[in-house]
Amino acid sequence: MYGDHEESIYNIIPPKKMEVEKPPMHRSSHAGTIPPTASTFGQAGTSHPMMTNIAGDTQEKIVANKSGRTFGKHPGSYQPDPQGFLKKGDKNQKVAGLTEVKREQPHLLQPSTLKPKNKPGIPPKSDKPVMNLVSAKNFVVANAVETILAAPKKTSQASKDYLHKEDYGKVPKYLENIKQDIDAEYEYIRQLQQQEIDASENSSRMVTDDEKFQLITGLKAKWEAVNTDYQATTHLTKLDTIGKVRRKEKYEAELTQIEKDIEKLNRKHIYVDAQA
């Protein structure tokens, strides 16, 4: 007896292969085209619930295939079929021929149902017009004579006598209304002008002599006060700051303005605004 790790002549003989018998392929008793019961595939993005064909009695696919609905089909799928090209007359509607109409619907070809002729028939060969007729009648003179001798046409209504109308020679009412409107506008404009004149007269009054004297006295007193302040700065010969320059200019401007006001008050007649 040899151990497990020792050589044996029996190891040279390959063992026999045991062939495993394949069981028969399972074939469902249901058709492969019928959708499965309670399927969860293909209903995403639809109005169906989480499962379709719960009862299992549907014989057709509930949700159609969605292949190519987002990015389209793969390139080359939309090329036309060379065997299914469009042929001449494929889209034309077939019209039944005259033989078929006579056989299937003969009543449509009765004379009463046909379109009537719009033009008269061709005259026969024997019907010839009258020719070589000559007339000595002067139609121009004849028409002139008939027009001269024709009786005047009778009118159905008698002519109106406009001289005996009720409003003959009278001014129309609409002109009177327009004249009244114009007069009212002129009166309104005149009133506005008179109001402006009255307002301008009432808004001004003449200054009395006592008032002028008081105003002049006050201005002279103010001039003296300003001049005193101005004389206090005249010893400054060097104006080295902006404040000194502006102060001197201010005094000079005030003195000039007071002198102008005093000159105006020395006039004979002075009017001032009464509303101020």
ChimeraX commands (.cxc) that place a marker at each C-alpha (Angstrom):
marker #1 position 0.00,0.00,0.00 radius 0.5
marker #1 position 1.31,3.35,-1.00 radius 0.5
marker #1 position 0.74,6.65,0.67 radius 0.5
marker #1 position -1.14,9.51,-0.87 radius 0.5
marker #1 position 2.02,11.33,-1.92 radius 0.5
marker #1 position 3.76,8.37,-3.51 radius 0.5
marker #1 position 3.80,7.41,-7.16 radius 0.5
marker #1 position 1.29,4.93,-8.45 radius 0.5
marker #1 position 0.85,3.36,-11.83 radius 0.5
marker #1 position -2.83,3.97,-11.64 radius 0.5
marker #1 position -2.21,7.70,-11.92 radius 0.5
marker #1 position -0.94,7.22,-15.46 radius 0.5
marker #1 position -4.33,6.02,-16.66 radius 0.5
marker #1 position -6.58,9.05,-17.24 radius 0.5
marker #1 position -9.90,8.87,-15.49 radius 0.5
marker #1 position -13.05,8.38,-17.45 radius 0.5
marker #1 position -15.04,11.56,-18.23 radius 0.5
marker #1 position -18.43,11.62,-16.69 radius 0.5
marker #1 position -20.90,13.17,-19.11 radius 0.5
marker #1 position -23.45,15.28,-17.29 radius 0.5
marker #1 position -26.85,15.04,-18.83 radius 0.5
marker #1 position -28.35,18.50,-19.53 radius 0.5
marker #1 position -31.87,18.90,-18.34 radius 0.5
marker #1 position -34.38,19.88,-21.01 radius 0.5
marker #1 position -34.74,23.61,-21.70 radius 0.5
marker #1 position -37.51,25.25,-19.75 radius 0.5
marker #1 position -40.17,26.63,-21.99 radius 0.5
marker #1 position -42.83,28.81,-20.47 radius 0.5
marker #1 position -46.43,27.98,-21.12 radius 0.5
marker #1 position -47.14,31.72,-21.64 radius 0.5
marker #1 position -46.44,33.55,-24.88 radius 0.5
marker #1 position -43.34,35.74,-24.92 radius 0.5
marker #1 position -45.23,38.73,-26.32 radius 0.5
marker #1 position -47.59,39.00,-23.34 radius 0.5
marker #1 position -46.44,41.60,-20.75 radius 0.5
marker #1 position -45.48,40.09,-17.40 radius 0.5
marker #1 position -47.71,40.37,-14.37 radius 0.5
marker #1 position -46.93,43.24,-11.96 radius 0.5
marker #1 position -44.06,44.45,-14.14 radius 0.5
marker #1 position -41.94,47.37,-12.91 radius 0.5
marker #1 position -40.18,47.99,-16.23 radius 0.5
marker #1 position -40.97,50.65,-18.83 radius 0.5
marker #1 position -43.47,52.79,-16.87 radius 0.5
marker #1 position -41.02,55.53,-15.75 radius 0.5
marker #1 position -42.13,58.97,-16.92 radius 0.5
marker #1 position -45.69,57.84,-17.62 radius 0.5
marker #1 position -49.02,58.19,-15.80 radius 0.5
marker #1 position -49.01,54.50,-14.82 radius 0.5
marker #1 position -48.46,53.39,-11.20 radius 0.5
marker #1 position -45.32,51.68,-9.95 radius 0.5
marker #1 position -46.41,48.40,-11.54 radius 0.5
marker #1 position -48.28,47.51,-14.71 radius 0.5
marker #1 position -50.50,44.55,-15.61 radius 0.5
marker #1 position -51.20,43.73,-11.98 radius 0.5
marker #1 position -54.11,41.47,-12.86 radius 0.5
marker #1 position -52.08,39.63,-15.51 radius 0.5
marker #1 position -54.90,39.62,-18.06 radius 0.5
marker #1 position -53.39,42.10,-20.55 radius 0.5
marker #1 position -52.54,40.58,-23.91 radius 0.5
marker #1 position -50.73,43.62,-25.39 radius 0.5
marker #1 position -47.86,45.76,-24.24 radius 0.5
marker #1 position -49.11,48.51,-21.93 radius 0.5
marker #1 position -46.32,51.10,-22.35 radius 0.5
marker #1 position -44.84,51.52,-25.82 radius 0.5
marker #1 position -41.12,51.26,-26.36 radius 0.5
marker #1 position -39.17,54.45,-25.70 radius 0.5
marker #1 position -36.17,53.74,-27.82 radius 0.5
marker #1 position -34.84,56.92,-29.39 radius 0.5
marker #1 position -37.16,59.32,-27.58 radius 0.5
marker #1 position -34.40,61.37,-25.96 radius 0.5
marker #1 position -31.40,61.53,-28.30 radius 0.5
marker #1 position -32.98,59.85,-31.30 radius 0.5
marker #1 position -31.97,56.70,-33.03 radius 0.5
marker #1 position -28.42,55.80,-33.89 radius 0.5
marker #1 position -26.89,57.44,-37.00 radius 0.5
marker #1 position -28.05,55.92,-40.24 radius 0.5
marker #1 position -31.46,54.77,-38.98 radius 0.5
marker #1 position -33.35,57.50,-40.81 radius 0.5
marker #1 position -31.90,56.75,-44.24 radius 0.5
marker #1 position -34.54,55.84,-46.81 radius 0.5
marker #1 position -34.99,52.26,-47.81 radius 0.5
marker #1 position -33.63,51.79,-51.35 radius 0.5
marker #1 position -36.23,49.09,-51.96 radius 0.5
marker #1 position -39.17,51.22,-50.79 radius 0.5
marker #1 position -38.68,54.34,-52.94 radius 0.5
marker #1 position -41.63,56.49,-53.97 radius 0.5
marker #1 position -43.03,55.56,-57.34 radius 0.5
marker #1 position -45.00,57.62,-59.80 radius 0.5
marker #1 position -48.68,57.90,-58.93 radius 0.5
marker #1 position -48.41,56.19,-55.52 radius 0.5
marker #1 position -50.03,59.10,-53.67 radius 0.5
marker #1 position -52.58,59.96,-56.34 radius 0.5
marker #1 position -56.16,59.10,-55.55 radius 0.5
marker #1 position -57.53,56.53,-57.90 radius 0.5
marker #1 position -60.53,57.69,-59.90 radius 0.5
marker #1 position -63.04,55.25,-61.24 radius 0.5
marker #1 position -63.13,55.01,-65.00 radius 0.5
marker #1 position -66.18,55.59,-67.21 radius 0.5
marker #1 position -66.65,51.84,-67.67 radius 0.5
marker #1 position -66.79,51.23,-63.92 radius 0.5
marker #1 position -69.23,54.11,-63.42 radius 0.5
marker #1 position -71.51,52.77,-66.15 radius 0.5
marker #1 position -71.42,49.33,-64.57 radius 0.5
marker #1 position -71.77,50.29,-60.88 radius 0.5
marker #1 position -73.67,53.65,-60.94 radius 0.5
marker #1 position -75.53,54.00,-64.25 radius 0.5
marker #1 position -77.97,56.57,-62.82 radius 0.5
marker #1 position -75.18,59.18,-62.69 radius 0.5
marker #1 position -74.98,59.20,-66.47 radius 0.5
marker #1 position -78.65,59.99,-67.10 radius 0.5
marker #1 position -79.32,63.15,-69.19 radius 0.5
marker #1 position -81.09,64.82,-66.27 radius 0.5
marker #1 position -78.03,64.58,-64.06 radius 0.5
marker #1 position -75.51,65.78,-66.65 radius 0.5
marker #1 position -74.36,69.39,-66.79 radius 0.5
marker #1 position -76.58,71.44,-69.12 radius 0.5
marker #1 position -75.06,73.17,-72.10 radius 0.5
marker #1 position -74.21,76.83,-71.58 radius 0.5
marker #1 position -73.65,77.66,-75.23 radius 0.5
marker #1 position -76.23,77.43,-78.02 radius 0.5
marker #1 position -75.90,74.78,-80.61 radius 0.5
marker #1 position -74.05,75.24,-83.90 radius 0.5
marker #1 position -76.36,76.64,-86.61 radius 0.5
marker #1 position -77.05,74.32,-89.50 radius 0.5
marker #1 position -75.32,74.68,-92.84 radius 0.5
marker #1 position -78.52,75.71,-94.60 radius 0.5
marker #1 position -79.08,78.68,-92.24 radius 0.5
marker #1 position -77.50,81.60,-94.12 radius 0.5
marker #1 position -77.67,85.28,-93.08 radius 0.5
marker #1 position -79.32,87.93,-95.23 radius 0.5
marker #1 position -76.63,89.79,-97.17 radius 0.5
marker #1 position -76.26,92.78,-99.54 radius 0.5
marker #1 position -78.95,94.90,-97.84 radius 0.5
marker #1 position -78.53,98.63,-98.66 radius 0.5
marker #1 position -80.37,101.51,-96.93 radius 0.5
marker #1 position -80.45,105.18,-97.95 radius 0.5
marker #1 position -81.40,106.37,-94.45 radius 0.5
marker #1 position -79.10,108.98,-92.85 radius 0.5
marker #1 position -79.00,107.82,-89.26 radius 0.5
marker #1 position -77.23,110.99,-87.98 radius 0.5
marker #1 position -79.98,113.30,-89.33 radius 0.5
marker #1 position -82.70,110.90,-88.26 radius 0.5
marker #1 position -81.42,110.77,-84.67 radius 0.5
marker #1 position -81.14,114.58,-84.54 radius 0.5
marker #1 position -84.74,115.04,-85.77 radius 0.5
marker #1 position -86.07,112.48,-83.31 radius 0.5
marker #1 position -84.29,114.22,-80.42 radius 0.5
marker #1 position -85.62,117.67,-81.42 radius 0.5
marker #1 position -89.21,116.49,-81.87 radius 0.5
marker #1 position -89.23,114.30,-78.77 radius 0.5
marker #1 position -91.67,115.36,-76.06 radius 0.5
marker #1 position -90.18,116.33,-72.69 radius 0.5
marker #1 position -90.20,113.71,-70.04 radius 0.5
marker #1 position -92.83,114.04,-67.39 radius 0.5
marker #1 position -91.55,114.15,-63.86 radius 0.5
marker #1 position -93.41,112.36,-61.13 radius 0.5
marker #1 position -93.08,115.31,-58.67 radius 0.5
marker #1 position -93.79,118.98,-59.27 radius 0.5
marker #1 position -90.80,121.31,-59.21 radius 0.5
marker #1 position -90.26,123.05,-55.89 radius 0.5
marker #1 position -90.51,126.82,-55.67 radius 0.5
marker #1 position -87.65,127.79,-53.41 radius 0.5
marker #1 position -88.72,131.47,-53.33 radius 0.5
marker #1 position -91.79,130.61,-51.25 radius 0.5
marker #1 position -90.08,128.51,-48.61 radius 0.5
marker #1 position -90.72,129.33,-44.97 radius 0.5
marker #1 position -87.07,130.09,-44.18 radius 0.5
marker #1 position -86.30,131.93,-47.42 radius 0.5
marker #1 position -84.10,135.00,-46.77 radius 0.5
marker #1 position -83.65,134.17,-43.09 radius 0.5
marker #1 position -80.40,133.52,-41.27 radius 0.5
marker #1 position -80.06,129.82,-40.41 radius 0.5
marker #1 position -80.26,128.88,-36.77 radius 0.5
marker #1 position -76.85,127.25,-36.73 radius 0.5
marker #1 position -75.23,130.55,-37.81 radius 0.5
marker #1 position -76.94,132.34,-34.92 radius 0.5
marker #1 position -75.62,129.73,-32.50 radius 0.5
marker #1 position -72.10,130.12,-33.87 radius 0.5
marker #1 position -72.34,133.90,-33.57 radius 0.5
marker #1 position -73.44,133.61,-29.94 radius 0.5
marker #1 position -70.52,131.29,-29.17 radius 0.5
marker #1 position -68.05,133.75,-30.74 radius 0.5
marker #1 position -69.51,136.69,-28.79 radius 0.5
marker #1 position -69.27,134.69,-25.56 radius 0.5
marker #1 position -65.60,133.92,-26.22 radius 0.5
marker #1 position -64.83,137.60,-26.91 radius 0.5
marker #1 position -66.60,138.61,-23.70 radius 0.5
marker #1 position -64.65,136.04,-21.70 radius 0.5
marker #1 position -61.34,137.29,-23.14 radius 0.5
marker #1 position -62.31,140.91,-22.37 radius 0.5
marker #1 position -63.09,140.00,-18.76 radius 0.5
marker #1 position -59.72,138.29,-18.36 radius 0.5
marker #1 position -57.91,141.33,-19.75 radius 0.5
marker #1 position -59.86,143.66,-17.44 radius 0.5
marker #1 position -59.02,141.46,-14.44 radius 0.5
marker #1 position -55.31,141.65,-15.31 radius 0.5
marker #1 position -55.50,145.46,-15.57 radius 0.5
marker #1 position -57.35,145.78,-12.25 radius 0.5
marker #1 position -54.91,143.43,-10.53 radius 0.5
marker #1 position -51.90,145.41,-11.82 radius 0.5
marker #1 position -53.45,148.70,-10.65 radius 0.5
marker #1 position -54.32,147.38,-7.20 radius 0.5
marker #1 position -50.96,145.69,-6.69 radius 0.5
marker #1 position -48.89,148.92,-6.75 radius 0.5
marker #1 position -49.02,152.17,-4.78 radius 0.5
marker #1 position -46.98,155.38,-4.66 radius 0.5
marker #1 position -44.54,155.93,-1.80 radius 0.5
marker #1 position -45.21,159.08,0.27 radius 0.5
marker #1 position -42.60,161.69,1.14 radius 0.5
marker #1 position -42.49,160.65,4.81 radius 0.5
marker #1 position -41.82,157.03,3.85 radius 0.5
marker #1 position -39.06,158.10,1.45 radius 0.5
marker #1 position -37.47,160.27,4.15 radius 0.5
marker #1 position -37.48,157.41,6.65 radius 0.5
marker #1 position -36.01,154.98,4.09 radius 0.5
marker #1 position -33.26,157.41,3.10 radius 0.5
marker #1 position -32.41,158.11,6.77 radius 0.5
marker #1 position -32.15,154.38,7.49 radius 0.5
marker #1 position -29.96,153.76,4.43 radius 0.5
marker #1 position -27.62,156.61,5.39 radius 0.5
marker #1 position -27.29,155.21,8.92 radius 0.5
marker #1 position -26.48,151.80,7.48 radius 0.5
marker #1 position -23.98,153.34,5.11 radius 0.5
marker #1 position -22.22,155.05,8.03 radius 0.5
marker #1 position -22.00,151.77,9.96 radius 0.5
marker #1 position -20.61,149.85,7.01 radius 0.5
marker #1 position -18.20,152.65,6.16 radius 0.5
marker #1 position -16.90,152.65,9.73 radius 0.5
marker #1 position -16.12,148.94,9.52 radius 0.5
marker #1 position -14.58,149.45,6.10 radius 0.5
marker #1 position -12.33,152.30,7.32 radius 0.5
marker #1 position -11.06,150.06,10.10 radius 0.5
marker #1 position -9.50,147.77,7.47 radius 0.5
marker #1 position -8.09,150.37,5.11 radius 0.5
marker #1 position -4.78,150.62,7.01 radius 0.5
marker #1 position -4.02,147.06,5.90 radius 0.5
marker #1 position -1.81,147.52,2.87 radius 0.5
marker #1 position -0.92,143.87,2.54 radius 0.5
marker #1 position -3.80,141.52,1.98 radius 0.5
marker #1 position -2.03,138.21,2.48 radius 0.5
marker #1 position -5.06,136.04,3.33 radius 0.5
marker #1 position -8.24,135.14,1.47 radius 0.5
marker #1 position -10.38,136.29,4.43 radius 0.5
marker #1 position -9.00,139.84,4.28 radius 0.5
marker #1 position -9.61,140.07,0.54 radius 0.5
marker #1 position -13.19,138.79,0.79 radius 0.5
marker #1 position -13.97,141.09,3.75 radius 0.5
marker #1 position -12.80,144.15,1.83 radius 0.5
marker #1 position -14.80,143.14,-1.27 radius 0.5
marker #1 position -17.92,142.61,0.88 radius 0.5
marker #1 position -17.72,146.12,2.41 radius 0.5
marker #1 position -17.19,147.74,-0.99 radius 0.5
marker #1 position -20.15,145.87,-2.51 radius 0.5
marker #1 position -22.47,146.85,0.38 radius 0.5
marker #1 position -21.49,150.52,0.17 radius 0.5
marker #1 position -22.07,150.57,-3.60 radius 0.5
marker #1 position -25.49,148.94,-3.27 radius 0.5
marker #1 position -26.60,151.38,-0.51 radius 0.5
marker #1 position -25.58,154.34,-2.65 radius 0.5
marker #1 position -27.64,153.00,-5.59 radius 0.5
marker #1 position -30.69,152.54,-3.33 radius 0.5
marker #1 position -30.41,156.09,-1.99 radius 0.5
marker #1 position -30.18,157.39,-5.58 radius 0.5
marker #1 position -33.39,155.55,-6.52 radius 0.5
marker #1 position -35.27,156.92,-3.51 radius 0.5
marker #1 position -34.42,160.50,-4.54 radius 0.5
marker #1 position -36.76,160.23,-7.55 radius 0.5
marker #1 position -40.02,162.19,-7.59 radius 0.5
marker #1 position -42.52,159.34,-8.05 radius 0.5
marker #1 position -41.83,155.86,-6.69 radius 0.5
marker #1 position -44.29,152.94,-6.87 radius 0.5
marker #1 position -44.00,149.75,-4.84 radius 0.5
marker #1 position -45.86,146.42,-4.90 radius 0.5
marker #1 position -48.73,146.58,-2.38 radius 0.5
marker #1 position -48.91,142.77,-2.02 radius 0.5
marker #1 position -45.24,142.43,-1.01 radius 0.5
marker link #1:1,2 radius 0.2
marker link #1:2,3 radius 0.2
marker link #1:3,4 radius 0.2
marker link #1:4,5 radius 0.2
marker link #1:5,6 radius 0.2
marker link #1:6,7 radius 0.2
marker link #1:7,8 radius 0.2
marker link #1:8,9 radius 0.2
marker link #1:9,10 radius 0.2
marker link #1:10,11 radius 0.2
marker link #1:11,12 radius 0.2
marker link #1:12,13 radius 0.2
marker link #1:13,14 radius 0.2
marker link #1:14,15 radius 0.2
marker link #1:15,16 radius 0.2
marker link #1:16,17 radius 0.2
marker link #1:17,18 radius 0.2
marker link #1:18,19 radius 0.2
marker link #1:19,20 radius 0.2
marker link #1:20,21 radius 0.2
marker link #1:21,22 radius 0.2
marker link #1:22,23 radius 0.2
marker link #1:23,24 radius 0.2
marker link #1:24,25 radius 0.2
marker link #1:25,26 radius 0.2
marker link #1:26,27 radius 0.2
marker link #1:27,28 radius 0.2
marker link #1:28,29 radius 0.2
marker link #1:29,30 radius 0.2
marker link #1:30,31 radius 0.2
marker link #1:31,32 radius 0.2
marker link #1:32,33 radius 0.2
marker link #1:33,34 radius 0.2
marker link #1:34,35 radius 0.2
marker link #1:35,36 radius 0.2
marker link #1:36,37 radius 0.2
marker link #1:37,38 radius 0.2
marker link #1:38,39 radius 0.2
marker link #1:39,40 radius 0.2
marker link #1:40,41 radius 0.2
marker link #1:41,42 radius 0.2
marker link #1:42,43 radius 0.2
marker link #1:43,44 radius 0.2
marker link #1:44,45 radius 0.2
marker link #1:45,46 radius 0.2
marker link #1:46,47 radius 0.2
marker link #1:47,48 radius 0.2
marker link #1:48,49 radius 0.2
marker link #1:49,50 radius 0.2
marker link #1:50,51 radius 0.2
marker link #1:51,52 radius 0.2
marker link #1:52,53 radius 0.2
marker link #1:53,54 radius 0.2
marker link #1:54,55 radius 0.2
marker link #1:55,56 radius 0.2
marker link #1:56,57 radius 0.2
marker link #1:57,58 radius 0.2
marker link #1:58,59 radius 0.2
marker link #1:59,60 radius 0.2
marker link #1:60,61 radius 0.2
marker link #1:61,62 radius 0.2
marker link #1:62,63 radius 0.2
marker link #1:63,64 radius 0.2
marker link #1:64,65 radius 0.2
marker link #1:65,66 radius 0.2
marker link #1:66,67 radius 0.2
marker link #1:67,68 radius 0.2
marker link #1:68,69 radius 0.2
marker link #1:69,70 radius 0.2
marker link #1:70,71 radius 0.2
marker link #1:71,72 radius 0.2
marker link #1:72,73 radius 0.2
marker link #1:73,74 radius 0.2
marker link #1:74,75 radius 0.2
marker link #1:75,76 radius 0.2
marker link #1:76,77 radius 0.2
marker link #1:77,78 radius 0.2
marker link #1:78,79 radius 0.2
marker link #1:79,80 radius 0.2
marker link #1:80,81 radius 0.2
marker link #1:81,82 radius 0.2
marker link #1:82,83 radius 0.2
marker link #1:83,84 radius 0.2
marker link #1:84,85 radius 0.2
marker link #1:85,86 radius 0.2
marker link #1:86,87 radius 0.2
marker link #1:87,88 radius 0.2
marker link #1:88,89 radius 0.2
marker link #1:89,90 radius 0.2
marker link #1:90,91 radius 0.2
marker link #1:91,92 radius 0.2
marker link #1:92,93 radius 0.2
marker link #1:93,94 radius 0.2
marker link #1:94,95 radius 0.2
marker link #1:95,96 radius 0.2
marker link #1:96,97 radius 0.2
marker link #1:97,98 radius 0.2
marker link #1:98,99 radius 0.2
marker link #1:99,100 radius 0.2
marker link #1:100,101 radius 0.2
marker link #1:101,102 radius 0.2
marker link #1:102,103 radius 0.2
marker link #1:103,104 radius 0.2
marker link #1:104,105 radius 0.2
marker link #1:105,106 radius 0.2
marker link #1:106,107 radius 0.2
marker link #1:107,108 radius 0.2
marker link #1:108,109 radius 0.2
marker link #1:109,110 radius 0.2
marker link #1:110,111 radius 0.2
marker link #1:111,112 radius 0.2
marker link #1:112,113 radius 0.2
marker link #1:113,114 radius 0.2
marker link #1:114,115 radius 0.2
marker link #1:115,116 radius 0.2
marker link #1:116,117 radius 0.2
marker link #1:117,118 radius 0.2
marker link #1:118,119 radius 0.2
marker link #1:119,120 radius 0.2
marker link #1:120,121 radius 0.2
marker link #1:121,122 radius 0.2
marker link #1:122,123 radius 0.2
marker link #1:123,124 radius 0.2
marker link #1:124,125 radius 0.2
marker link #1:125,126 radius 0.2
marker link #1:126,127 radius 0.2
marker link #1:127,128 radius 0.2
marker link #1:128,129 radius 0.2
marker link #1:129,130 radius 0.2
marker link #1:130,131 radius 0.2
marker link #1:131,132 radius 0.2
marker link #1:132,133 radius 0.2
marker link #1:133,134 radius 0.2
marker link #1:134,135 radius 0.2
marker link #1:135,136 radius 0.2
marker link #1:136,137 radius 0.2
marker link #1:137,138 radius 0.2
marker link #1:138,139 radius 0.2
marker link #1:139,140 radius 0.2
marker link #1:140,141 radius 0.2
marker link #1:141,142 radius 0.2
marker link #1:142,143 radius 0.2
marker link #1:143,144 radius 0.2
marker link #1:144,145 radius 0.2
marker link #1:145,146 radius 0.2
marker link #1:146,147 radius 0.2
marker link #1:147,148 radius 0.2
marker link #1:148,149 radius 0.2
marker link #1:149,150 radius 0.2
marker link #1:150,151 radius 0.2
marker link #1:151,152 radius 0.2
marker link #1:152,153 radius 0.2
marker link #1:153,154 radius 0.2
marker link #1:154,155 radius 0.2
marker link #1:155,156 radius 0.2
marker link #1:156,157 radius 0.2
marker link #1:157,158 radius 0.2
marker link #1:158,159 radius 0.2
marker link #1:159,160 radius 0.2
marker link #1:160,161 radius 0.2
marker link #1:161,162 radius 0.2
marker link #1:162,163 radius 0.2
marker link #1:163,164 radius 0.2
marker link #1:164,165 radius 0.2
marker link #1:165,166 radius 0.2
marker link #1:166,167 radius 0.2
marker link #1:167,168 radius 0.2
marker link #1:168,169 radius 0.2
marker link #1:169,170 radius 0.2
marker link #1:170,171 radius 0.2
marker link #1:171,172 radius 0.2
marker link #1:172,173 radius 0.2
marker link #1:173,174 radius 0.2
marker link #1:174,175 radius 0.2
marker link #1:175,176 radius 0.2
marker link #1:176,177 radius 0.2
marker link #1:177,178 radius 0.2
marker link #1:178,179 radius 0.2
marker link #1:179,180 radius 0.2
marker link #1:180,181 radius 0.2
marker link #1:181,182 radius 0.2
marker link #1:182,183 radius 0.2
marker link #1:183,184 radius 0.2
marker link #1:184,185 radius 0.2
marker link #1:185,186 radius 0.2
marker link #1:186,187 radius 0.2
marker link #1:187,188 radius 0.2
marker link #1:188,189 radius 0.2
marker link #1:189,190 radius 0.2
marker link #1:190,191 radius 0.2
marker link #1:191,192 radius 0.2
marker link #1:192,193 radius 0.2
marker link #1:193,194 radius 0.2
marker link #1:194,195 radius 0.2
marker link #1:195,196 radius 0.2
marker link #1:196,197 radius 0.2
marker link #1:197,198 radius 0.2
marker link #1:198,199 radius 0.2
marker link #1:199,200 radius 0.2
marker link #1:200,201 radius 0.2
marker link #1:201,202 radius 0.2
marker link #1:202,203 radius 0.2
marker link #1:203,204 radius 0.2
marker link #1:204,205 radius 0.2
marker link #1:205,206 radius 0.2
marker link #1:206,207 radius 0.2
marker link #1:207,208 radius 0.2
marker link #1:208,209 radius 0.2
marker link #1:209,210 radius 0.2
marker link #1:210,211 radius 0.2
marker link #1:211,212 radius 0.2
marker link #1:212,213 radius 0.2
marker link #1:213,214 radius 0.2
marker link #1:214,215 radius 0.2
marker link #1:215,216 radius 0.2
marker link #1:216,217 radius 0.2
marker link #1:217,218 radius 0.2
marker link #1:218,219 radius 0.2
marker link #1:219,220 radius 0.2
marker link #1:220,221 radius 0.2
marker link #1:221,222 radius 0.2
marker link #1:222,223 radius 0.2
marker link #1:223,224 radius 0.2
marker link #1:224,225 radius 0.2
marker link #1:225,226 radius 0.2
marker link #1:226,227 radius 0.2
marker link #1:227,228 radius 0.2
marker link #1:228,229 radius 0.2
marker link #1:229,230 radius 0.2
marker link #1:230,231 radius 0.2
marker link #1:231,232 radius 0.2
marker link #1:232,233 radius 0.2
marker link #1:233,234 radius 0.2
marker link #1:234,235 radius 0.2
marker link #1:235,236 radius 0.2
marker link #1:236,237 radius 0.2
marker link #1:237,238 radius 0.2
marker link #1:238,239 radius 0.2
marker link #1:239,240 radius 0.2
marker link #1:240,241 radius 0.2
marker link #1:241,242 radius 0.2
marker link #1:242,243 radius 0.2
marker link #1:243,244 radius 0.2
marker link #1:244,245 radius 0.2
marker link #1:245,246 radius 0.2
marker link #1:246,247 radius 0.2
marker link #1:247,248 radius 0.2
marker link #1:248,249 radius 0.2
marker link #1:249,250 radius 0.2
marker link #1:250,251 radius 0.2
marker link #1:251,252 radius 0.2
marker link #1:252,253 radius 0.2
marker link #1:253,254 radius 0.2
marker link #1:254,255 radius 0.2
marker link #1:255,256 radius 0.2
marker link #1:256,257 radius 0.2
marker link #1:257,258 radius 0.2
marker link #1:258,259 radius 0.2
marker link #1:259,260 radius 0.2
marker link #1:260,261 radius 0.2
marker link #1:261,262 radius 0.2
marker link #1:262,263 radius 0.2
marker link #1:263,264 radius 0.2
marker link #1:264,265 radius 0.2
marker link #1:265,266 radius 0.2
marker link #1:266,267 radius 0.2
marker link #1:267,268 radius 0.2
marker link #1:268,269 radius 0.2
marker link #1:269,270 radius 0.2
marker link #1:270,271 radius 0.2
marker link #1:271,272 radius 0.2
marker link #1:272,273 radius 0.2
marker link #1:273,274 radius 0.2
marker link #1:274,275 radius 0.2
marker link #1:275,276 radius 0.2
view
